[in-house]
Amino acid sequence: MNKTAKEKIHSVHDLAGIIEGLKKQGKTVVQSHGVFDLIHPGIINHLELAGQQGDVLVVTVIRDRDVRRGPGRPIFTDALRLENVASLELVDYACVVDDEVPFECVRILKPDVLAKGQAYKERDRKVHEKIFEEEKEFYLGKSRVHETGGFSFSSSQIVNNFLDIYPQETKDFLREFSGKYSFNDVAEGINSLGKMKVLLIGDGIIDEYHYCSAMGKSAKSHLVVSKYLMHEVFYGGAFAIANHIAGICGKIHLVSLLGGTDSKEESISKNLKQNVSTRFFYREDGPTIVKKRYVDQYLNQKIFEVNYLNDDFINRECETSVIDYLKSVINGYDLVLVSDFGHGFLTKEIISVIRDHSKKYAVNTQTSRD
């Protein structure tokens, strides 16, 4: 009897043990790795050809936060994308994996064969070939790489051409930008930022997503009851910005505000990249900002949100400490970035110091304050 989709789904470490056992039985294990945002004919063709390379087909689905496809992607959550591939009869096992380090899951699972889809563009093919020729053993261990043939079919092409996920202004900008700059122009520009020292000042936010499914109206009161399924925690706001910049620039210094009690500083620091240094200030009249969203998992729609924060400006004592610190360090940075979510950290006086003492600064703000 065929396994159900849920029976095929395992954690990456449990799956590593399963694969080890299968290989001892003489089975050849094939792994396919990707986003799997849309299950289209090209994906099915790729998986069919991949399965022909061995006895067992394993699919690893990249976690939402590690999908590198631009705004609006992935369209579906990793939980839904995982269920979709696991429901395919030709897939034997599936799991969600981190991909901050590309192909790290291949080193963990140790399949006999890694099946790659056909490169959609010649540029992508050259990049992949360079990786697999020069650093194959580092990324993939002893796994053999097999590129499936057949026709090429891109999920990104379907999304960009047929699904209206971008506003017209964004579409116009992307079209104009691609006409002005080549891939090499963009790559050279990004590489030139490697030696830049960046000071980032702004509100750090812990984003929690609690996934639920509706059970129906309560018999005892006028409200809809939802069943808890799972939750994820992301370090957003200035924390996320710092990590993004750390992938481009060599030295990032983050100045942010935490709550005086239960600051969550330890977990925040663990989730910042190694080249991000920090200087935290503390407010005794409010918590570290936490935003909890409750989401219907299958509709991928937010039901409601609860925010733990104090939007009042920080007191004079805290403000003075921030100003004194900024004056002492700000001149040592090539660029100052400001991320203001309007939660009371950046006062007029602090903004004046940034404006008057920075060599160069840029501001991202989501709220106007008087």
MARDO-761992 format. One line per 2 residues: number of its first residue (from 1); their letters; for each residue z negated, x, y of N, C-alpha, C. Coordinates in steps of 0.001 Angstrom, whole numbers, plus 500000, padded with zeros to 6 digits. Layout:
N
NUM = A = Z:X:Y:Z:X:Y:Z:X:Y | ... $
***
This chain:
370
1 = MN = 500000:500846:498811:500000:500000:500000:500000:500887:501246 | 500821:500546:502233:500906:501316:503467:499616:501203:504274 $
3 = KT = 499280:502295:504957:498084:502290:505790:498353:501495:507068 | 497281:500878:507592:497392:500206:508880:497391:501256:509986 $
5 = AK = 497742:500831:511203:497758:501757:512330:496379:502378:512543 | 495319:501575:512456:493966:502091:512680:493568:503110:511622 $
7 = EK = 494044:502921:510402:493723:503861:509321:494422:505207:509511 | 495494:505224:510277:496228:506469:510519:495619:507297:511648 $
9 = IH = 494815:506669:512499:494309:507322:513704:493018:508084:513414 | 492977:509355:513823:491804:510206:513630:491602:511072:514870 $
11 = SV = 490430:511681:514966:490226:512687:516010:490976:513946:515608 | 491243:514810:516585:492036:516001:516285:491317:516912:515290 $
13 = HD = 489999:516996:515378:489272:517888:514468:489187:517299:513055 | 489028:515974:512941:489076:515348:511617:490457:515510:511002 $
15 = LA = 491475:515374:511845:492843:515493:511348:493142:516915:510885 | 492551:517901:511528:492738:519291:511090:492233:519478:509665 $
17 = GI = 491101:518835:509351:490577:518918:507986:491473:518207:506983 | 492004:517061:507382:492917:516308:506511:494165:517135:506217 $
19 = IE = 494719:517755:507266:495932:518560:507094:495667:519760:506189 | 494513:520385:506351:494164:521516:505485:494145:521087:504021 $
21 = GL = 493572:519903:503767:493541:519398:502398:494923:519081:501864 | 495773:518500:502686:497145:518176:502260:497935:519435:501926 $
23 = KK = 497749:520482:502720:498473:521734:502476:498008:522391:501173 | 496722:522242:500852:496221:522767:499572:496821:522029:498382 $
25 = QG = 497219:520770:498628:497873:519982:497574:499354:520303:497454 | 499828:521226:498290:501226:521602:498249:502121:520767:499138 $
27 = KT = 501531:519933:499985:502312:519090:500883:502759:519894:502104 | 503968:519616:502567:504471:520212:503798:504211:519243:504949 $
29 = VV = 503456:519712:505942:503039:518857:507050:503896:519153:508286 | 504442:518103:508873:505271:518209:510075:504543:517539:511235 $
31 = QS = 504541:518194:512390:503905:517631:513580:504938:517400:514671 | 504852:516233:515314:505628:515948:516523:504638:515718:517649 $
33 = HG = 504901:516315:518799:503931:516330:519895:504594:515868:521177 | 503959:514930:521899:504549:514490:523150:503787:513359:523799 $
35 = VF = 504409:512741:524799:503786:511654:525561:503954:510318:524849 | 505155:510034:524358:505463:508788:523645:505122:507566:524508 $
37 = DL = 505581:507626:525743:505296:506534:526683:506117:505293:526344 | 507383:505504:526023:508265:504409:525621:508840:504728:524245 $
39 = IH = 508705:503804:523310:509289:503989:521982:510720:503449:522029 | 511678:504358:522166:513076:503978:522311:513891:504577:521156 $
41 = PG = 515189:504303:521069:515994:504793:519937:515950:506308:519770 | 515900:507043:520872:515831:508490:520761:514555:508963:520082 $
43 = II = 513419:508310:520383:512142:508659:519751:512197:508371:518249 | 512697:507199:517891:512790:506838:516472:513669:507826:515729 $
45 = NH = 514805:508164:516325:515727:509125:515708:515058:510484:515514 | 514338:510928:516539:513628:512207:516459:512584:512190:515341 $
47 = LE = 511787:511121:515255:510729:511052:514239:511311:510969:512836 | 512412:510262:512683:513063:510187:511368:513530:511567:510922 $
49 = LA = 514160:512308:511827:514643:513651:511500:513479:514616:511282 | 512401:514428:512066:511218:515276:511883:510608:515054:510507 $
51 = GQ = 510497:513785:510108:509906:513464:508812:510660:514055:507642 | 511958:514275:507812:512772:514838:506736:512484:516316:506491 $
53 = QG = 511711:516933:507397:511377:518352:507255:510167:518602:506362 | 509511:517549:505923:508329:517745:505091:507904:516478:504385 $
55 = DV = 506661:516469:503922:506124:515338:503165:505254:514420:504003 | 504620:514966:505041:503676:514204:505858:504030:514405:507325 $
57 = LV = 504126:513304:508084:504451:513382:509505:503229:513030:510345 | 502821:513968:511191:501689:513799:512092:502220:513747:513526 $
59 = VT = 501732:512784:514309:502145:512669:515705:500921:512874:516595 | 501031:513790:517545:499961:514012:518519:500422:513496:519883 $
61 = VI = 499585:512650:520481:499901:511969:521735:499086:512605:522858 | 499746:513018:523924:499079:513712:525021:498204:512744:525823 $
63 = RD = 496972:513149:526085:496020:512348:526835:496529:512094:528252 | 496157:510940:528825:496669:510513:530138:496555:511606:531191 $
65 = RD = 495373:512234:531289:495140:513174:532388:496000:514425:532291 | 496581:514710:531109:497398:515910:530938:498894:515625:530924 $
67 = VR = 499275:514377:531205:500703:514029:531263:501271:514536:532583 | 502320:515335:532501:502911:515953:533698:504279:515334:533976 $
69 = RG = 504269:514075:534359:505529:513375:534590:505617:512775:535986 | 504695:513119:536876:504761:512612:538239:504046:511291:538404 $
71 = PG = 504096:510717:539629:503371:509482:539935:503859:508316:539102 | 502916:507456:538699:503275:506279:537922:503393:506523:536436 $
73 = RP = 503211:507746:535987:503301:508059:534573:501976:508606:534066 | 501608:508308:532838:502356:507441:531929:502243:505976:532335 $
75 = IF = 503183:505193:531873:503146:503761:532146:502028:503110:531339 | 501871:503528:530088:500854:502965:529204:499737:503976:528981 $
77 = TD = 498519:503473:528760:497375:504346:528515:497540:505076:527192 | 496789:506183:527032:496897:506930:525788:496456:506104:524579 $
79 = AL = 495504:505186:524783:495080:504325:523672:496233:503457:523170 | 497005:502890:524101:498141:502058:523718:499272:502899:523146 $
81 = RL = 499526:504057:523749:500591:504914:523228:500268:505395:521820 | 498985:505674:521571:498558:506086:520235:498765:504962:519225 $
83 = EN = 498370:503737:519583:498548:502601:518679:500029:502353:518389 | 500872:502535:519405:502299:502298:519217:502900:503228:518164 $
85 = VA = 502621:504532:518283:503212:505459:517313:502577:505301:515938 | 501278:504999:515903:500610:504820:514606:501129:503599:513861 $
87 = SL = 501648:502617:514588:502168:501401:513952:503530:501614:513312 | 504175:502752:513587:505479:503040:512983:505296:503456:511530 $
89 = EL = 506073:502878:510653:505927:503127:509213:506181:504584:508854 | 507086:505248:509588:507431:506624:509235:506383:507640:509687 $
91 = VD = 505345:507199:510439:504260:508094:510874:503088:507965:509913 | 502586:509108:509428:501478:509098:508469:500114:509224:509146 $
93 = YA = 500013:510042:510197:498758:510234:510911:499059:510401:512406 | 498073:510053:513235:498252:510176:514683:496910:510435:515346 $
95 = CV = 496946:511114:516500:495721:511324:517269:496077:511613:518723 | 495109:511380:519615:495236:511740:521030:494690:513148:521198 $
97 = VD = 495386:513981:521985:494965:515375:522151:495012:515784:523617 | 494180:516756:523973:494264:517397:525279:495501:518296:525312 $
99 = DE = 496072:518459:526504:497243:519318:526624:497189:520133:527909 | 495960:520385:528401:495832:521233:529588:496437:522600:529299 $
101 = VP = 496174:523123:528077:496878:524296:527570:497980:523767:526647 | 499258:523896:527022:500329:523302:526219:500301:523777:524768 $
103 = FE = 500460:522830:523861:500550:523088:522422:499253:523632:521812 | 498135:523512:522532:496859:523950:521964:496558:523206:520671 $
105 = CV = 496959:521935:520584:496687:521143:519388:497417:521684:518168 | 498556:522356:518378:499289:522935:517244:498468:524058:516628 $
107 = RI = 497802:524814:517469:496953:525905:516967:495754:525353:516199 | 495290:524165:516593:494146:523554:515913:494572:522933:514583 $
109 = LK = 495679:522203:514585:496106:521457:513392:496813:522333:512360 | 497508:523386:512810:498198:524327:511921:499195:523619:510979 $
111 = PD = 500137:522855:511507:501140:522238:510643:502104:523297:510094 | 502827:522943:509056:503855:523858:508547:505050:523904:509496 $
113 = VL = 505352:522756:510099:506531:522638:510956:506148:521895:512234 | 506586:522417:513391:506511:521675:514644:507911:521191:514971 $
115 = AK = 508103:519873:515021:509408:519292:515309:509522:519035:516806 | 510473:519712:517459:510713:519522:518887:511896:518590:519071 $
117 = GQ = 511781:517717:520073:512918:516888:520426:513992:517716:521101 | 515208:517210:521082:516312:517924:521704:516105:517989:523204 $
119 = AY = 516243:519192:523795:516036:519357:525230:517004:518467:525991 | 516468:517744:526960:517303:516789:527689:518227:517488:528672 $
121 = KE = 517783:518596:529282:518609:519322:530230:518692:520777:529804 | 519787:521419:530154:519973:522818:529789:518878:523690:530379 $
123 = RD = 518410:523352:531602:517333:524109:532211:516074:524046:531359 | 515734:522821:530888:514551:522670:530052:514702:523456:528758 $
125 = RK = 515907:523460:528205:516148:524191:526963:515872:525682:527158 | 516329:526236:528278:516121:527657:528524:514641:527977:528670 $
127 = VH = 513890:527090:529351:512451:527299:529505:511766:527275:528150 | 512104:526274:527321:511491:526156:526000:511821:527367:525133 $
129 = EK = 513097:527787:525158:513493:528921:524333:512733:530180:524730 | 512523:530358:526046:511789:531531:526507:510365:531514:525976 $
131 = IF = 509717:530342:526046:508353:530219:525534:508313:530514:524048 | 509198:529860:523294:509108:529965:521843:509572:531320:521321 $
133 = EE = 510416:532027:522077:510838:533346:521639:509795:534405:521971 | 509266:534364:523204:508391:535427:523661:506930:535230:523275 $
135 = EK = 506476:533959:523186:505051:533722:522968:504821:532707:521858 | 505735:532646:520914:505659:531635:519861:504350:531724:519085 $
137 = EF = 503981:532934:518680:502784:533068:517853:501525:532691:518626 | 501489:533017:519938:500327:532662:520744:500167:531153:520831 $
139 = YL = 501272:530437:521079:501199:528992:521255:501121:528253:519923 | 501857:528714:518937:502071:527900:517739:501548:528514:516451 $
141 = GK = 500961:529713:516500:500463:530321:515278:501594:530572:514303 | 501407:530170:513050:502392:530429:511991:503332:529250:511767 $
143 = SR = 503252:528215:512569:504089:527031:512378:505554:527350:512676 | 506429:526811:511833:507868:526962:512051:508338:525897:513031 $
145 = VH = 509205:526285:513969:509718:525350:514964:511065:524810:514496 | 511184:523497:514522:512449:522851:514171:512845:521899:515286 $
147 = ET = 514040:522084:515843:514531:521183:516873:515386:520112:516215 | 514957:518874:516349:515711:517786:515736:517025:517592:516479 $
149 = GG = 518068:517272:515741:519391:517063:516334:519547:515622:516777 | 520694:515059:516518:520951:513680:516924:521227:513598:518409 $
151 = FS = 521170:512388:518943:521485:512213:520356:520226:512353:521198 | 520433:512803:522416:519316:512987:523353:519095:511705:524134 $
153 = FS = 517825:511325:524275:517492:510074:524960:516171:510298:525670 | 516141:510218:526978:514953:510579:527756:514186:509362:528234 $
155 = SS = 512865:509345:527953:512011:508283:528494:512005:508328:530017 | 511973:509544:530580:511961:509669:532034:513229:509090:532651 $
157 = QI = 514361:509274:531972:515607:508716:532482:515538:507187:532495 | 514983:506609:531440:514844:505151:531380:513942:504666:532499 $
159 = VN = 512801:505335:532671:511847:504930:533707:512473:505051:535094 | 513108:506204:535351:513648:506446:536686:514824:505544:537028 $
161 = NF = 515635:505220:536019:516861:504468:536294:516719:502958:536127 | 515783:502523:535275:515738:501107:534941:514417:500418:535254 $
163 = LD = 513331:501189:535390:512035:500581:535680:511666:500866:537134 | 511327:499837:537847:511077:499951:539288:509619:500331:539541 $
165 = IY = 509272:501617:539258:507879:502044:539403:507632:502748:540730 | 508698:503125:541463:508535:503798:542740:508980:502892:543880 $
167 = PQ = 508265:502914:545019:508763:502192:546195:510046:502843:546700 | 510838:502098:547462:512134:502586:547923:511995:503856:548749 $
169 = ET = 510942:503933:549579:510727:505124:550399:510586:506371:549538 | 509856:506250:548413:509680:507383:547502:511002:507752:546840 $
171 = KD = 511752:506750:546420:513053:507015:545800:513972:507760:546756 | 513992:507326:548018:514852:507972:549011:514432:509423:549236 $
173 = FL = 513112:509641:549307:512615:511004:549513:512995:511907:548348 | 512788:511446:547120:513094:512256:545942:514579:512580:545864 $
175 = RE = 515406:511605:546215:516859:511822:546180:517262:512871:547221 | 516703:512766:548429:517022:513724:549483:516489:515115:549148 $
177 = FS = 515268:515165:548595:514646:516442:548254:515458:517176:547181 | 515875:516436:546143:516632:517066:545057:517991:517564:545529 $
179 = GK = 518527:516952:546604:519789:517425:547157:519645:518702:547959 | 518459:518940:548513:518219:520120:549353:517767:521335:548549 $
181 = YS = 516955:521090:547522:516298:522203:546838:516601:522189:545346 | 516854:523363:544799:517062:523514:543362:515731:523734:542667 $
183 = FN = 515750:523723:541334:514539:524003:540560:514006:525399:540888 | 514909:526373:541008:514480:527744:541302:513837:527846:542679 $
185 = DV = 514358:527078:543659:513755:527067:544994:512304:526598:544921 | 512080:525518:544176:510733:524961:544046:509817:525935:543314 $
187 = AE = 510328:526514:542209:509520:527445:541410:509114:528671:542225 | 510051:529222:542993:509746:530397:543816:508731:530064:544903 $
189 = GI = 508858:528878:545491:507906:528461:546511:506500:528321:545958 | 506390:527728:544772:505074:527565:544141:504483:528914:543762 $
191 = NS = 505308:529801:543187:504805:531120:542777:504304:531930:543968 | 504892:531716:545135:504479:532469:546319:503083:532089:546792 $
193 = LG = 502554:530960:546296:501228:530506:546714:500099:531157:545913 | 500442:531942:544915:499442:532476:544000:498348:533291:544656 $
195 = KM = 498660:534013:545717:497675:534883:546361:496951:534200:547522 | 497282:532968:547783:496667:532268:548913:495222:531896:548609 $
197 = KV = 494326:532116:549603:492925:531717:549495:492741:530382:550216 | 492225:529399:549491:492157:528031:550013:490713:527549:550048 $
199 = LL = 490336:526969:551184:489045:526307:551330:489292:524801:551320 | 488663:524105:550390:488816:522657:550272:487505:521979:550648 $
201 = IG = 487563:521045:551595:486375:520343:552065:486594:518854:551876 | 485680:518181:551182:485874:516745:551044:484961:516069:550054 $
203 = DG = 485169:514755:549916:484343:513918:549052:484744:514082:547589 | 483785:514495:546775:484000:514493:545334:483611:513132:544765 $
205 = II = 484391:512642:543819:484158:511305:543266:484245:511367:541748 | 483265:510782:541079:483326:510647:539625:483895:509262:539303 $
207 = DE = 485038:509249:538654:485724:508002:538306:485481:507680:536841 | 484905:506517:536594:484681:506068:535224:485556:504852:534946 $
209 = YH = 486216:504868:533803:487042:503739:533378:486447:503173:532084 | 485962:501948:532175:485350:501278:531027:486344:500238:530509 $
211 = YC = 486854:500481:529318:487892:499614:528759:487261:498482:527952 | 487750:497280:528200:487177:496068:527611:488290:495181:527073 $
213 = SA = 487890:494203:526271:488813:493137:525869:488094:491805:526085 | 488818:490828:526607:488213:489535:526932:487870:488767:525663 $
215 = MG = 486645:488230:525637:486206:487430:524492:486286:485933:524794 | 486376:485577:526083:486436:484161:526464:485279:483789:527369 $
217 = KS = 485220:482533:527716:484177:482046:528613:482844:481942:527881 | 481786:482369:528571:480455:482264:527998:480059:480791:527857 $
219 = AK = 479390:480477:526749:478933:479096:526539:477723:478767:527408 | 477038:479785:527917:475797:479578:528657:475954:479652:530170 $
221 = SH = 477056:480216:530648:477235:480345:532092:478719:480396:532424 | 479023:480250:533729:480407:480204:534173:480934:481612:534444 $
223 = LV = 481139:482348:533386:481727:483679:533533:482479:484042:532260 | 483438:484957:532427:484221:485442:531298:483519:486650:530693 $
225 = VS = 483332:486631:529410:482648:487718:528714:483688:488691:528167 | 483451:489982:528375:484343:491019:527858:483584:491920:526902 $
227 = KY = 484257:492364:525877:483662:493262:524889:483977:494708:525260 | 482961:495559:525306:483149:496977:525595:483884:497646:524437 $
229 = LM = 484883:498474:524753:485631:499201:523732:485391:500702:523811 | 485568:501262:524986:485396:502704:525168:485375:502998:526661 $
231 = HE = 485035:504224:527021:485137:504594:528426:485518:506061:528558 | 486082:506376:529713:486476:507743:530029:485905:508114:531393 $
233 = VF = 485604:509395:531564:485065:509891:532823:486004:510954:533372 | 486412:510794:534625:487275:511759:535285:486588:512239:536561 $
235 = YG = 486811:513495:536876:486209:514074:538080:487294:514064:539155 | 487204:513050:540039:488266:512775:540991:487933:513200:542402 $
237 = GA = 488685:512656:543361:488495:513035:544757:488718:514527:544937 | 487840:515177:545675:487978:516611:545937:487846:517447:544662 $
239 = FA = 487120:516940:543653:487008:517674:542387:488386:517799:541728 | 489118:516693:541668:490446:516704:541064:491419:517556:541877 $
241 = IA = 491324:517431:543200:492210:518216:544069:491978:519709:543849 | 490708:520108:543744:490385:521521:543509:491017:522021:542222 $
243 = NH = 490932:521229:541160:491518:521644:539879:493036:521727:539949 | 493654:520803:540676:495110:520855:540814:495535:522119:541574 $
245 = IA = 494849:522404:542671:495198:523580:543473:494938:524866:542681 | 493898:524841:541839:493540:526027:541053:494642:526421:540084 $
247 = GI = 495519:525478:539740:496645:525804:538871:497760:526517:539606 | 497668:526570:540936:498712:527198:541743:498185:528428:542482 $
249 = CG = 497028:528290:543106:496444:529366:543919:495353:530089:543141 | 495182:531363:543455:494241:532163:542682:492792:531940:543047 $
251 = KI = 492502:531625:544307:491113:531494:544748:490926:530190:545502 | 490066:529319:544982:489760:528039:545607:488253:527958:545822 $
253 = HL = 487860:527574:547023:486435:527366:547306:486250:525919:547738 | 485407:525194:547022:485185:523768:547267:483853:523552:547970 $
255 = VS = 483883:522836:549083:482677:522424:549793:482609:520909:549724 | 481539:520385:549103:481459:518945:548905:480012:518480:548978 $
257 = LL = 479840:517159:548874:478529:516528:549047:478114:515829:547759 | 476851:516062:547344:476304:515416:546157:475051:514632:546532 $
259 = GG = 474609:513780:545622:473383:513037:545829:472163:513924:545640 | 471095:513609:546346:469887:514418:546255:469180:514284:544920 $
261 = TD = 469289:513108:544287:468713:512909:542960:469836:512593:541985 | 469705:513062:540770:470748:512891:539750:472098:513285:540328 $
263 = SK = 472172:514531:540789:473379:514992:541495:474588:515127:540580 | 474358:515241:539271:475417:515440:538275:476141:516767:538489 $
265 = EE = 475459:517698:539151:476080:518974:539487:476496:519758:538244 | 475679:519726:537201:475989:520505:536002:477292:520036:535361 $
267 = SI = 477437:518722:535177:478655:518208:534550:479868:518414:535455 | 479678:518296:536768:480782:518533:537709:481251:519976:537601 $
269 = SK = 480320:520921:537620:480676:522342:537564:481392:522682:536263 | 480978:522067:535162:481623:522329:533869:483065:521834:533841 $
271 = NL = 483373:520855:534682:484715:520279:534672:485607:520810:535795 | 485152:521846:536472:485994:522538:537442:486561:523798:536801 $
273 = KQ = 487775:524161:537170:488400:525342:536597:487673:526606:537032 | 487871:527662:536247:487098:528893:536444:487326:529525:537807 $
275 = NV = 488508:529358:538383:488773:529989:539678:488419:529087:540856 | 487592:528062:540598:487066:527212:541665:485600:527567:541887 $
277 = ST = 485273:528125:543040:483875:528357:543403:483398:527178:544257 | 482086:526986:544339:481576:525784:545001:480420:526088:545947 $
279 = RF = 480297:525225:546936:479100:525177:547783:478809:523694:548013 | 477754:523216:547371:477410:521812:547465:476281:521596:548471 $
281 = FY = 476393:520499:549219:475315:520026:550077:474809:518705:549494 | 473595:518298:549892:472947:517164:549233:472432:516169:550266 $
283 = RE = 472633:514895:549981:472069:513848:550831:470975:513124:550057 | 469810:513012:550682:468676:512382:550019:468759:510857:550066 $
285 = DG = 469623:510318:550923:469698:508869:551091:470853:508229:550323 | 471369:508929:549321:472456:508352:548547:472764:509170:547311 $
287 = PT = 473498:508583:546374:473807:509265:545120:475107:510064:545217 | 475357:510910:544236:476705:511431:544039:477625:510242:543786 $
289 = IV = 478787:510231:544413:479651:509046:544361:480191:508823:542955 | 479941:507632:542431:480473:507221:541128:481172:505879:541317 $
291 = KK = 482411:505795:540856:483165:504547:540922:483508:504113:539498 | 482932:502970:539107:483141:502459:537758:484156:501321:537793 $
293 = RY = 485270:501520:537103:486274:500470:536985:486200:499878:535583 | 486234:498570:535523:486248:497871:534240:487658:497328:534035 $
295 = VD = 488294:497758:532951:489724:497548:532773:489992:496811:531463 | 490863:495810:531516:491353:495173:530289:492307:496158:529625 $
297 = QY = 491917:496656:528458:492655:497748:527839:494094:497375:527506 | 494305:496171:527027:495637:495816:526538:496572:495413:527662 $
299 = LN = 496039:494836:528726:496863:494516:529889:496933:495684:530861 | 496019:496662:530688:495897:497800:531600:495721:497319:533041 $
301 = QK = 494865:496302:533223:494584:495733:534533:493091:495820:534827 | 492768:496179:536075:491368:496282:536469:490751:494894:536593 $
303 = IF = 489590:494687:535965:488876:493407:536027:487988:493377:537263 | 487165:494402:537428:486361:494550:538640:485877:495989:538725 $
305 = EV = 485234:496317:539853:484810:497687:540110:483423:497687:540742 | 482602:498659:540358:481271:498837:540944:481185:500267:541473 $
307 = NY = 480849:500418:542765:480740:501740:543382:479291:502085:543685 | 478900:503295:543332:477569:503817:543638:477743:504852:544745 $
309 = LN = 477401:504489:545993:477628:505393:547115:476871:504929:548357 | 476831:505815:549333:476327:505485:550662:477394:505905:551662 $
311 = DD = 477968:504924:552370:479061:505208:553298:478584:505651:554681 | 477275:505646:554918:476775:506086:556219:476996:507593:556378 $
313 = FI = 477177:508039:557620:477323:509466:557863:476042:510204:557476 | 476194:511444:557042:475044:512275:556679:474155:512486:557910 $
315 = NR = 472868:512791:557659:471942:512960:558779:472197:514284:559507 | 471543:514425:560650:471785:515575:561515:471427:516890:560843 $
317 = EC = 470359:516914:560066:469928:518145:559407:470988:518637:558426 | 471511:517725:557617:472550:518080:556651:473826:518499:557379 $
319 = ET = 474170:517771:558413:475369:518087:559190:475299:519496:559767 | 474132:519859:560319:473959:521189:560907:474135:522276:559850 $
321 = SV = 473609:522035:558641:473751:523016:557550:475218:523208:557182 | 475952:522108:557139:477376:522189:556804:478132:522962:557884 $
323 = ID = 477856:522652:559140:478544:523308:560254:478265:524806:560260 | 477005:525189:560096:476648:526611:560090:477369:527341:558960 $
325 = YL = 477427:526695:557798:478081:527339:556652:479582:527498:556902 | 480226:526442:557383:481671:526512:557621:482020:527584:558643 $
327 = KS = 481240:527667:559705:481511:528684:560726:481430:530095:560143 | 480573:530282:559132:480370:531615:558559:481459:532019:557567 $
329 = VI = 482216:531054:557023:483174:531394:555959:484613:531003:556264 | 484827:530063:557168:486135:529425:557291:487240:530394:557705 $
331 = NG = 486898:531402:558457:487911:532345:558933:488462:533233:557819 | 487801:533257:556675:488248:534104:555566:489283:533444:554665 $
333 = YD = 489740:532253:555019:490681:531532:554161:492020:531328:554868 | 493075:531426:554082:494427:531272:554617:494722:529828:554990 $
335 = LV = 494133:528903:554248:494411:527481:554454:493146:526676:554207 | 492887:525717:555074:491783:524777:554884:492382:523396:554608 $
337 = LV = 491989:522811:553489:492430:521470:553136:491252:520517:553247 | 491488:519369:553845:490441:518373:554035:490840:517103:553300 $
339 = SD = 489930:516608:552470:490157:515350:551762:489025:514387:552125 | 489329:513427:552986:488304:512522:553517:488531:511109:552983 $
341 = FG = 487635:510657:552126:487713:509302:551589:486849:508325:552386 | 486281:508813:553500:485517:507934:554366:484142:507579:553859 $
343 = HG = 483497:508499:553113:482193:508201:552533:481050:508952:553230 | 481246:509325:554504:480137:509805:555311:479926:511293:555355 $
345 = FL = 480729:512078:554663:480523:513521:554646:481099:514193:555896 | 482293:513794:556285:482987:514472:557372:482741:513758:558701 $
347 = TK = 481784:514260:559452:481447:513707:560761:482405:514259:561827 | 482321:513707:563026:483171:514189:564122:482903:515665:564420 $
349 = EI = 481645:516059:564356:481288:517442:564661:481838:518399:563598 | 481765:518002:562334:482310:518842:561264:483831:518939:561395 $
351 = IS = 484476:517830:561723:485924:517827:561918:486309:518767:563060 | 485519:518783:564130:485798:519670:565268:485733:521135:564859 $
353 = VI = 484738:521466:564018:484601:522852:563546:485827:523243:562719 | 486257:522356:561849:487441:522642:561023:488670:522844:561907 $
355 = RD = 488840:521974:562876:490002:522043:563762:489995:523320:564604 | 488814:523717:565083:488733:524830:566032:488688:526208:565364 $
357 = HS = 488274:526285:564100:488054:527593:563477:489022:527914:562341 | 489833:526976:561907:490750:527229:560789:492001:527966:561255 $
359 = KK = 492498:528889:560422:493793:529507:560696:494899:528463:560577 | 494787:527637:559548:495741:526560:559325:495021:525492:558506 $
361 = YA = 495215:524236:558841:494536:523192:558078:495462:521994:557881 | 495161:521239:556813:495894:520008:556519:494886:518957:556082 $
363 = VN = 495141:517708:556434:494181:516642:556202:494807:515507:555389 | 494066:515058:554387:494421:513850:553655:493262:512878:553820 $
365 = TQ = 493526:511738:554429:492452:510768:554645:492904:509377:554234 | 491986:508605:553667:492310:507261:553216:491622:506189:554056 $
367 = TS = 490754:506610:554975:490012:505641:555781:489877:506170:557199 | 490049:505304:558186:489838:505683:559582:488410:505341:559978 $
369 = RD = 487720:506301:560593:486338:506082:561022:486279:506182:562532 | 485426:505360:563149:485225:505420:564601:484384:506635:564961 $
***
